Structures are given as C-alpha cells and as structure tokens.
Amino acid sequence: MDEVRLYEMYLNEAIEERKTDLINRNENYKNLREKFNEIMNKYPNLQLILEKDVELILNETECKMLQKLASIYMEILDLEEKEIFLLGGKEMYFYLKDTGVIKEK
C-alpha cells in the first residue's frame, strides 16, 4: 500500500513539473493560461461558480466568458495531456531498458 502512495506522489510531482516546464517553453500554453487567469480575475462571479460551487445567475457577458473559459480550458488540457503521454512514453522506455527488455546495440 505504501508503494502505491509513493508512486502516486512521484507521478503527481512529475506531472506538475511537466506543466511548469510547459509554461516555460510553450508560448501558446503560457498565453492560454494567462487568458484563463485574466478572465477569472475580471469576472468574480465565474470564480464563485467554478471555485466555490456557488449558484448564481449570470448576465450575457458572463455567460459568453464562461463559454470562452471552457474553450480555453479544453485547449490547456489538450496540451497537458500530450505532455503526460510523452512523459509516460519516456518513463516506459527507461523502465523497459532497465529491466532488460530493450537492449542497446
């Protein structure tokens, strides 16, 4: 049981490192994160709905911004998922190499 928790901690740490690295080397990802944060800061009702789970009636502009937030968030997730996929492939390669399944010539 302890091994699973240690593995999960390492996995979460590795994923968070990749996200930080993504901000530093991918301008599109960085811009998406900035746009997301700008909208959240500009529209406090959206913050309440998404972060505090408060039920509110939104005006037309807030509804449009909520749709934009959802779109930006999907793009962010897409980029993050690609990074996680590549991280998994890299880790699998090293695991197979360490276990002798992959041998160097």
C-alpha distances in whole Angstrom, upper triangle without the diagonal:
4,5,5,7,9,10,11,13,15,15,17,19,20,21,23,25,26,27,29,30,32,34,35,36,37,40,40,36,37,40,38,36,39,41,38,38,41,42,39,41,44,43,42,42,39,37,37,36,34,32,33,33,37,39,42,45,46,49,50,49,46,45,46,44,41,41,42,38,37,38,37,34,34,35,33,30,32,32,28,27,29,28,24,25,27,24,22,25,25,22,22,25,24,21,24,26,24,23,27,27,29,32,34,38
4,5,5,6,9,10,11,12,14,15,17,18,20,21,23,24,26,27,29,30,32,33,35,36,38,38,35,36,39,37,35,38,40,37,37,40,41,38,40,43,43,41,41,39,36,37,36,33,31,33,33,37,40,43,46,46,49,50,49,45,45,46,43,41,42,42,38,37,38,37,34,34,35,32,30,31,31,28,27,29,27,24,25,26,23,22,25,24,21,22,25,23,20,23,25,23,22,26,27,29,31,33,37
4,5,5,6,9,10,10,12,14,15,16,18,20,21,22,24,26,27,28,30,32,33,34,37,37,33,34,38,36,34,37,39,36,36,40,41,38,40,43,43,41,42,39,37,38,37,34,32,34,34,38,41,43,46,46,49,50,49,45,45,46,43,40,41,41,38,36,37,36,33,33,33,31,28,30,29,26,25,26,25,21,22,24,20,18,21,21,17,18,21,19,17,20,21,19,19,22,23,25,27,30,33
4,5,5,6,9,10,10,12,14,15,16,18,20,21,22,24,25,27,29,30,31,32,35,34,31,32,35,33,31,35,36,34,34,38,38,35,37,41,40,39,39,36,34,35,34,31,29,31,31,35,37,40,43,43,46,47,46,42,42,42,40,37,38,38,34,33,34,33,30,29,31,28,25,27,27,23,22,24,22,19,20,22,19,17,20,20,17,17,21,19,17,20,22,20,20,23,23,25,28,30,34
4,5,5,6,9,10,10,12,14,15,16,18,20,21,23,24,26,27,29,30,31,34,33,30,31,34,32,30,33,35,32,31,35,36,33,35,38,38,36,37,34,32,32,32,29,27,28,29,33,35,38,41,41,44,45,44,40,40,41,38,36,36,36,33,32,33,32,28,29,30,27,24,26,26,23,22,24,22,19,21,22,19,18,21,21,18,19,23,21,19,22,24,22,22,26,26,28,31,32,36
4,5,5,6,9,10,11,12,14,15,16,18,20,21,22,24,26,27,28,30,33,33,29,30,33,32,29,32,35,32,32,36,36,34,36,39,39,37,38,36,33,34,34,30,28,30,31,35,38,40,43,43,46,47,45,42,42,42,39,37,38,37,34,33,34,32,29,29,30,27,25,27,26,22,22,24,21,18,20,21,18,17,20,19,16,18,21,19,17,20,22,20,20,24,25,26,28,30,34
4,5,5,6,9,10,10,12,14,15,16,18,20,21,22,25,26,27,28,31,31,27,28,32,30,28,31,33,31,31,35,35,33,35,39,38,37,38,35,33,34,33,30,28,30,31,35,37,40,43,42,45,45,44,41,40,41,38,36,36,36,32,31,32,31,27,27,28,25,23,24,23,20,19,21,19,15,17,18,15,13,16,16,13,14,17,16,14,17,19,17,18,21,22,23,25,27,31
4,5,5,6,8,10,10,12,14,15,16,18,20,21,23,25,26,26,29,29,25,26,29,27,25,29,30,28,28,32,32,30,32,35,35,34,34,31,29,30,29,26,25,27,27,31,34,36,39,38,41,42,40,37,37,37,35,32,33,32,29,28,29,28,24,24,25,22,20,22,21,18,17,19,17,14,16,18,15,13,17,17,14,16,19,18,17,20,22,20,21,24,24,25,28,30,34
4,5,5,6,9,10,11,12,14,15,17,18,20,21,23,24,25,28,28,25,25,28,27,24,27,30,27,27,30,31,29,31,34,34,33,33,31,28,29,29,26,24,26,27,31,34,36,39,38,41,42,40,37,37,37,35,32,33,33,29,28,30,28,24,25,26,23,20,23,22,18,18,20,18,15,18,19,15,15,19,18,15,18,20,19,18,21,23,21,22,26,26,27,29,31,34
4,6,5,6,9,10,10,12,14,15,16,18,20,21,22,23,27,27,24,24,28,27,24,27,30,28,27,31,32,30,32,35,35,34,35,33,30,32,32,28,26,29,30,33,36,38,41,40,43,43,41,38,38,38,36,33,34,33,30,29,30,28,25,25,25,22,20,22,21,17,17,19,16,13,16,16,12,13,16,15,12,15,17,16,15,18,20,18,20,23,23,24,26,27,31
4,5,5,6,9,10,11,12,14,15,16,19,20,21,22,25,25,21,22,26,24,22,25,28,25,26,29,30,28,30,34,34,33,34,31,28,30,30,26,25,27,28,32,34,36,39,38,41,41,39,36,36,36,33,31,31,30,27,26,27,25,22,22,22,19,17,18,18,14,14,15,13,10,12,13,10,10,13,13,10,13,16,15,14,18,19,18,20,23,23,23,26,27,30
4,5,5,6,9,10,11,12,14,15,17,19,20,20,23,23,19,20,23,22,20,23,25,22,22,26,27,25,27,30,30,29,30,27,25,27,26,23,21,24,25,28,31,33,36,35,37,38,36,33,33,33,30,28,29,28,24,24,25,23,19,20,21,17,15,17,17,13,13,15,13,10,14,15,12,12,16,16,14,16,19,18,18,21,23,22,23,27,26,26,29,30,34
4,5,5,6,9,10,11,12,14,16,17,18,20,22,23,19,20,23,22,20,22,25,23,23,26,28,26,27,30,31,30,31,29,26,28,28,24,23,25,27,30,33,35,38,36,39,39,37,34,35,34,31,30,30,29,26,25,26,24,21,22,22,18,17,19,18,14,15,17,14,12,15,15,12,13,17,16,14,17,19,18,18,22,23,22,23,26,27,26,29,29,33
4,5,5,6,9,10,10,12,15,15,16,17,21,21,18,19,22,21,19,22,25,23,23,27,28,27,28,32,32,32,33,30,28,30,30,26,25,28,29,32,35,37,39,38,40,40,38,35,35,35,32,30,30,29,26,25,26,23,21,21,21,17,16,17,16,12,13,14,11,9,12,12,8,10,13,12,10,14,16,15,15,19,20,19,21,24,24,23,26,26,30
4,5,5,6,9,10,10,13,14,15,16,19,19,15,16,20,18,16,20,22,20,20,24,25,24,26,29,29,29,30,27,25,27,27,23,22,25,26,30,32,34,36,34,36,36,34,32,32,31,28,27,27,25,22,22,22,20,17,17,17,14,12,14,12,9,10,11,8,7,10,11,8,10,13,13,12,15,17,17,17,20,22,22,23,26,25,25,27,28,31
4,5,5,6,9,10,11,13,14,15,18,18,14,15,18,17,14,17,20,18,18,22,23,21,23,26,27,26,28,25,23,25,25,21,20,23,25,28,30,32,34,33,35,35,33,30,30,30,27,25,26,24,21,21,22,19,16,18,17,14,13,15,13,10,12,14,11,10,13,14,11,13,17,16,15,18,20,20,21,24,25,24,26,29,29,28,31,31,34
4,5,5,6,8,10,11,12,14,17,18,14,15,18,18,16,18,21,20,20,23,25,24,25,28,29,29,31,28,25,28,28,25,23,27,28,31,34,35,37,36,38,38,35,33,33,32,29,28,29,27,24,24,24,21,19,20,19,15,15,17,14,11,13,14,10,10,14,13,11,13,16,14,14,18,19,18,20,23,23,23,25,28,28,27,29,29,32
4,5,5,6,9,10,10,11,14,15,12,13,17,16,15,17,20,19,19,23,24,23,25,28,29,29,31,27,26,28,28,24,24,27,28,32,34,35,37,35,37,36,34,32,32,31,28,27,27,25,22,22,22,19,17,18,16,13,13,13,11,8,10,10,7,8,11,10,8,11,13,12,13,16,17,17,19,22,22,23,25,27,27,25,27,27,30
4,5,5,6,9,10,10,13,13,9,10,14,13,11,14,16,15,16,19,20,20,21,24,25,25,27,24,22,25,25,21,20,24,25,28,31,32,33,31,33,33,30,28,28,27,24,23,23,21,19,19,19,16,14,15,13,10,10,12,9,7,10,11,8,9,12,12,11,14,16,16,16,19,21,21,22,25,26,26,28,30,30,29,31,31,34
4,5,5,7,9,10,12,13,10,10,13,14,11,13,17,16,16,19,21,20,21,24,25,26,28,25,23,26,26,23,22,25,27,30,32,33,35,33,34,34,31,29,30,29,25,25,25,23,20,21,21,18,16,18,16,13,14,15,12,10,14,14,11,12,16,15,13,17,19,18,18,22,23,22,24,27,27,27,30,32,32,30,32,32,35
4,5,5,6,8,11,13,10,10,14,15,13,15,18,18,18,21,23,23,24,27,28,29,31,28,26,29,29,26,25,28,30,33,35,36,38,35,37,36,33,32,32,31,28,27,27,25,22,23,22,19,18,19,17,14,15,15,12,11,14,13,10,12,15,13,12,16,17,16,17,20,21,20,22,25,25,26,28,30,30,28,30,29,32
4,5,5,5,8,9,7,8,11,11,11,13,16,16,16,19,21,21,22,25,26,27,29,26,24,28,27,24,24,27,29,31,33,34,35,33,34,33,31,29,29,28,25,24,24,22,19,20,19,16,15,16,13,10,12,12,9,8,11,11,8,11,13,12,12,16,17,16,18,21,21,22,24,26,26,27,30,31,31,29,31,30,33
4,6,6,7,9,6,5,9,10,8,10,13,13,14,16,18,18,19,22,24,25,27,24,22,26,26,23,22,26,28,30,32,32,34,31,32,32,29,27,28,26,23,23,23,20,18,19,18,15,14,16,14,11,13,14,11,10,14,14,12,14,17,16,16,19,21,20,21,24,25,25,27,30,30,31,33,35,34,33,35,34,37
4,6,8,10,9,7,11,13,12,13,16,17,17,19,21,22,22,24,27,28,30,27,26,29,29,26,26,29,31,33,36,36,37,35,36,35,32,30,31,29,26,26,27,24,22,23,22,18,18,20,17,14,16,17,13,13,17,16,13,16,19,17,17,20,21,20,21,25,25,25,27,30,29,30,33,35,34,32,34,33,35
4,6,9,9,8,11,13,13,14,17,18,19,20,23,24,24,26,28,30,32,29,28,31,31,28,28,32,33,35,37,38,39,36,37,36,33,31,32,30,27,27,27,24,22,23,22,18,19,19,16,14,16,16,12,13,16,14,12,15,17,15,15,19,20,18,21,23,23,24,26,28,28,29,32,33,33,30,32,31,33
4,6,5,6,9,10,11,13,14,16,17,18,20,22,23,24,26,28,30,27,26,29,29,26,26,30,31,34,35,35,36,33,34,33,30,29,29,27,24,24,24,21,19,20,18,15,16,16,13,11,14,13,9,11,14,13,11,15,16,15,16,19,20,19,21,24,24,25,27,29,29,31,33,35,34,31,33,32,35
4,5,5,6,9,10,10,12,14,15,16,18,20,21,22,24,26,28,25,25,29,28,26,26,30,31,33,34,34,35,32,32,31,27,27,27,25,22,23,23,19,18,20,18,14,16,17,13,12,15,15,12,13,17,15,14,18,20,19,20,23,23,23,25,28,28,29,31,33,33,35,37,38,37,35,37,36,38
4,5,5,6,9,10,11,12,14,15,17,18,20,21,23,25,26,23,23,27,26,23,24,28,29,31,32,32,32,29,29,28,25,24,24,22,19,20,19,16,15,16,14,11,13,13,10,9,13,12,9,12,15,14,14,17,19,18,19,22,23,23,25,28,28,29,31,33,34,35,37,39,37,35,38,37,39
4,5,5,6,9,10,11,12,14,16,17,18,20,21,23,25,21,21,24,24,21,22,25,26,28,30,30,31,28,29,27,25,23,24,21,19,19,18,15,14,15,13,10,10,11,8,6,10,10,7,9,12,12,11,14,16,16,17,20,21,21,23,25,26,27,29,31,32,33,35,37,36,34,36,36,38
4,5,5,6,9,10,11,12,14,15,16,18,20,22,24,21,20,24,24,21,21,25,26,28,30,30,31,28,29,28,24,23,24,22,19,20,20,16,15,16,15,11,12,14,11,9,13,13,11,12,15,15,14,17,19,19,19,22,24,23,25,28,29,29,31,33,34,35,37,39,38,36,38,38,40
4,5,5,6,9,10,10,12,14,15,16,18,20,22,20,19,23,23,21,21,25,26,28,29,28,29,26,26,25,22,21,22,19,16,18,17,14,13,15,14,10,12,14,11,10,14,14,12,14,17,17,17,20,22,22,22,25,27,27,28,31,32,33,34,36,37,38,41,42,41,39,41,41,43
4,5,5,6,9,10,11,12,14,15,17,19,20,17,17,21,20,18,19,22,23,25,26,26,26,23,24,23,20,18,19,17,14,15,14,11,10,11,10,6,8,10,8,7,10,11,10,12,15,15,16,18,20,20,21,24,25,26,27,30,31,32,33,35,36,38,40,41,40,39,41,41,43
4,6,5,6,9,10,11,12,14,16,17,19,16,15,19,19,16,16,20,21,23,25,25,26,23,24,23,20,19,19,18,15,15,15,12,10,12,12,8,8,11,10,7,11,13,11,11,15,16,15,17,20,21,21,23,25,26,27,29,31,31,33,35,36,37,39,41,40,38,41,41,43
4,5,5,6,9,10,10,12,14,16,18,16,15,19,19,17,17,21,22,24,25,25,26,23,23,23,19,18,19,18,14,15,16,13,11,14,14,10,11,14,13,11,14,16,15,15,19,20,19,21,24,24,24,27,29,29,30,33,34,34,36,38,39,40,42,44,43,42,44,43,46
4,5,5,6,9,10,10,12,15,17,14,14,18,18,16,17,20,22,23,24,23,23,20,20,19,16,15,16,14,11,12,13,10,9,12,11,8,10,13,12,11,14,16,15,16,19,20,20,22,25,25,26,28,30,31,32,34,36,36,38,40,41,42,44,46,45,43,46,45,48
4,6,5,6,9,10,11,13,14,11,11,15,15,12,13,17,18,19,21,20,21,18,19,18,15,14,15,13,10,10,11,9,6,9,10,7,7,11,11,9,12,15,14,15,18,19,19,21,23,24,25,27,29,30,31,33,35,35,37,39,40,41,43,45,44,42,45,45,48
4,5,5,6,8,10,11,14,11,10,14,15,13,13,16,18,19,21,20,21,19,20,20,17,15,16,16,12,12,14,12,9,12,13,10,11,14,14,12,15,17,17,17,20,22,21,22,25,26,26,28,31,31,32,34,36,36,37,40,41,42,44,46,45,44,46,46,49
4,5,5,6,9,11,13,11,11,15,16,15,15,18,20,20,22,20,21,18,18,18,15,13,16,14,11,12,14,12,10,14,14,12,13,16,16,15,18,20,19,20,23,24,24,26,28,29,29,32,34,34,35,37,39,40,41,43,44,45,47,49,48,47,49,49,52
4,5,5,6,9,11,8,9,13,13,12,13,16,17,18,19,17,17,14,15,15,11,10,12,11,7,9,11,9,7,11,12,10,12,15,15,15,17,19,20,20,23,25,25,26,29,30,30,32,34,35,36,38,40,41,42,44,45,46,48,50,49,48,50,50,53
4,6,5,6,9,6,6,9,10,9,10,13,14,15,16,15,16,14,15,16,13,10,13,13,9,9,12,11,8,11,13,12,12,15,16,15,17,20,20,20,22,25,25,25,28,30,30,31,34,35,35,37,39,40,41,43,45,45,47,49,48,47,50,50,53
4,6,6,10,9,8,11,13,12,12,14,16,16,18,17,18,16,16,17,14,12,15,15,12,12,16,14,12,15,17,15,15,19,19,18,20,23,23,22,25,27,27,28,31,32,32,34,36,37,37,40,42,42,43,46,47,47,49,51,51,50,52,52,55
4,6,9,9,9,12,14,14,14,16,18,17,18,16,17,14,14,15,11,10,13,13,10,12,15,13,12,16,17,15,16,20,20,19,22,24,24,25,27,29,29,30,33,34,34,36,39,39,40,42,44,45,46,48,50,50,52,54,53,52,55,55,57
4,5,6,7,9,10,11,12,14,15,14,15,13,13,10,11,12,9,7,10,11,8,9,13,12,11,14,16,15,16,19,20,20,22,24,25,25,27,30,30,31,33,35,35,37,39,40,40,43,45,45,46,49,50,50,52,54,53,53,55,55,58
4,5,5,6,9,10,10,11,13,11,13,11,13,11,12,15,13,10,13,14,11,11,15,15,13,16,18,17,17,21,22,21,23,26,26,26,28,31,31,31,34,36,35,37,40,40,40,43,45,45,46,49,50,50,52,54,54,53,56,56,59
4,5,5,6,9,10,10,10,9,9,7,9,8,10,12,11,8,10,13,11,10,14,14,13,15,18,18,17,20,22,22,23,26,27,26,28,31,31,32,34,36,36,37,40,41,41,43,46,46,47,49,51,51,53,55,54,54,57,57,60
4,5,5,6,8,9,10,9,10,9,10,8,11,12,11,7,9,11,8,7,11,11,9,11,14,14,14,17,19,18,19,22,23,23,25,27,28,28,31,33,33,34,37,38,38,40,42,43,43,46,48,48,49,52,50,50,53,53,57
4,5,5,5,7,9,9,11,11,13,12,14,16,14,11,13,14,11,10,14,14,11,13,16,15,14,17,19,18,19,22,23,22,24,27,27,27,30,32,31,33,36,36,36,38,41,41,42,44,46,46,48,50,49,49,52,52,55
4,6,6,5,6,6,8,8,11,11,14,17,16,12,14,16,14,12,16,16,14,15,19,18,17,20,22,21,21,25,26,25,27,30,30,29,32,34,34,35,38,39,39,41,43,44,44,46,48,48,49,52,51,51,54,55,58
4,6,6,5,5,6,7,10,10,13,15,15,11,12,14,13,10,13,15,12,13,17,17,15,18,21,20,20,23,25,24,25,28,29,28,31,33,33,34,37,38,38,39,42,43,43,45,47,47,48,51,50,50,53,54,57
4,6,6,8,10,11,13,13,16,17,16,13,13,15,12,10,12,14,10,11,14,14,12,15,18,16,16,20,21,20,21,25,25,24,27,29,29,30,33,34,34,36,38,39,39,41,44,44,45,47,46,46,49,50,53
4,6,8,11,13,16,15,18,20,19,15,16,18,15,13,16,17,13,14,17,16,14,17,19,18,18,21,22,21,22,25,25,25,27,30,29,30,33,34,33,35,38,38,38,41,43,43,44,47,46,46,49,50,53
4,5,9,11,15,15,19,21,20,16,17,20,17,15,18,19,16,17,20,20,18,20,23,21,21,25,26,24,26,29,29,28,31,33,32,33,36,37,36,38,41,41,41,44,46,46,47,50,49,49,52,53,56
4,7,9,13,14,17,20,20,16,16,19,17,14,17,19,16,16,20,20,17,20,23,22,21,24,26,24,25,29,29,28,31,33,33,33,36,38,37,38,42,42,42,44,46,46,47,50,49,49,52,53,57
4,6,10,12,15,18,18,15,15,18,17,14,17,19,17,17,21,22,20,22,25,24,24,27,29,28,29,32,32,32,34,37,36,37,40,41,40,42,45,46,45,48,50,50,51,54,52,53,56,57,60
4,7,9,13,16,17,14,13,17,16,14,17,19,17,17,21,22,21,23,26,25,25,28,30,29,30,33,34,33,36,38,38,38,41,43,42,44,47,48,47,50,52,52,53,56,54,54,58,59,62
4,6,10,13,14,11,11,15,14,13,15,18,17,17,21,22,21,23,26,26,26,29,31,30,31,34,35,35,37,40,39,40,43,45,44,46,49,50,49,52,54,54,55,58,56,56,59,60,63
4,7,10,12,9,9,13,14,12,15,17,17,17,20,22,22,23,26,26,27,29,32,31,32,35,36,36,38,41,41,42,45,46,46,48,50,51,51,54,56,56,57,60,58,58,61,62,65
4,7,8,6,6,10,10,9,12,14,14,15,18,19,19,21,24,24,25,27,29,29,31,33,35,35,37,39,39,40,43,45,45,46,49,50,50,52,54,55,56,58,57,56,60,60,63
4,6,5,6,9,10,11,13,14,15,17,19,20,21,23,25,25,27,29,31,31,33,35,36,37,39,41,41,43,45,46,47,49,51,52,53,55,57,57,58,61,59,58,62,62,65
4,5,5,6,9,10,11,12,14,16,17,18,20,21,23,24,26,27,29,30,32,34,35,36,38,40,41,42,44,46,46,48,50,51,52,54,56,57,58,60,58,57,60,61,63
4,5,5,6,9,10,10,12,14,15,16,18,20,21,22,24,26,27,28,30,32,33,34,36,38,39,40,42,44,45,46,48,50,50,52,54,55,56,58,57,56,59,59,61
4,5,5,6,9,10,10,12,14,15,16,18,20,20,22,24,26,26,28,30,31,32,34,36,37,38,40,42,42,44,46,47,48,50,52,53,54,56,54,54,57,57,60
4,5,5,6,9,10,11,13,14,15,17,19,20,21,23,25,26,27,29,31,31,33,35,36,37,39,41,41,43,45,47,47,49,51,52,53,55,53,53,56,56,59
4,5,5,6,9,10,11,12,14,16,17,18,20,21,23,24,26,28,29,30,32,34,35,36,38,40,41,42,44,46,46,48,50,51,52,54,52,51,54,55,57
4,5,5,6,9,10,10,12,14,15,16,18,20,21,22,24,26,27,28,30,32,33,34,36,37,38,40,42,43,44,46,48,49,50,52,51,50,53,53,55
4,5,5,6,9,10,10,12,14,15,16,18,20,21,22,24,26,26,28,30,31,32,34,36,37,38,40,42,42,44,46,47,48,50,49,48,51,51,54
4,5,5,6,9,10,11,13,14,15,17,19,20,21,23,25,26,27,29,30,31,33,35,36,37,39,41,42,43,45,46,47,49,47,47,50,50,53
4,5,5,6,8,10,11,12,14,15,17,18,20,22,23,24,26,28,29,30,32,34,35,36,38,40,40,42,44,45,46,48,47,45,48,49,51
4,5,5,6,9,10,10,12,14,15,16,18,20,21,22,24,26,27,28,30,32,32,34,36,37,38,40,42,43,44,46,45,44,47,47,50
4,6,5,6,9,10,10,12,14,15,16,18,20,21,22,24,25,26,28,30,31,32,35,36,37,38,40,41,42,44,43,42,45,45,48
4,5,5,6,9,10,11,13,14,15,17,19,20,21,23,25,26,27,29,30,32,34,35,36,38,40,41,42,44,42,41,44,44,47
4,5,5,6,9,10,11,12,14,16,17,18,20,22,23,24,26,27,29,30,32,34,35,36,38,39,41,42,41,40,43,43,45
4,5,5,6,9,10,10,12,14,15,16,18,20,21,22,24,26,27,28,30,32,32,34,36,37,38,40,39,38,41,41,44
4,5,5,6,9,10,10,12,14,15,16,18,20,21,23,24,25,27,29,30,31,33,35,36,37,39,37,36,39,39,42
4,5,5,6,9,10,11,13,14,15,17,19,20,22,23,25,26,28,29,30,32,34,35,36,38,36,35,38,38,40
4,5,5,6,9,10,11,12,14,16,17,18,20,21,23,24,26,27,29,30,32,33,35,36,35,34,37,37,39
4,5,5,6,8,10,10,12,14,15,16,18,20,21,22,24,26,26,28,30,31,32,34,33,32,35,35,38
4,5,5,6,9,10,11,13,14,15,17,19,20,21,23,25,26,27,29,30,32,33,31,30,33,33,36
4,6,5,6,9,10,11,12,14,16,17,19,20,21,23,24,26,27,29,30,32,30,29,32,32,34
4,5,5,6,9,10,10,12,14,15,16,18,20,21,22,24,26,27,28,30,29,28,31,31,34
4,5,5,6,9,10,10,12,14,15,16,18,20,21,22,24,25,27,28,27,26,29,29,32
4,5,5,6,9,10,11,12,14,15,17,19,20,21,23,24,26,27,25,24,27,27,30
4,5,5,6,9,10,11,12,14,15,17,18,20,21,23,24,26,25,23,26,26,29
4,5,5,6,9,10,10,12,14,15,16,18,20,21,22,24,23,22,25,25,29
4,5,5,6,9,10,11,12,15,15,16,18,20,21,23,21,20,23,24,27
4,5,5,6,9,10,11,13,14,15,17,18,20,21,20,18,21,21,24
4,5,5,6,9,10,11,12,14,15,16,18,20,19,18,21,21,24
4,5,5,6,9,10,10,12,14,15,16,18,17,16,19,20,24
4,5,5,6,9,10,10,12,14,15,16,15,14,17,17,21
4,5,5,6,9,10,11,12,14,16,15,13,15,16,19
4,5,5,6,9,10,10,12,14,14,13,16,17,20
4,5,5,6,8,10,10,12,11,10,14,15,19
4,5,5,6,9,10,11,9,8,11,12,15
4,5,5,6,9,10,10,9,11,12,16
4,5,5,6,9,9,9,12,14,17
4,5,5,6,5,6,9,11,15
4,5,5,6,5,6,8,12
4,5,8,8,9,11,15
4,6,8,9,12,16
4,5,6,9,12
4,6,10,13
4,7,10
4,7
4
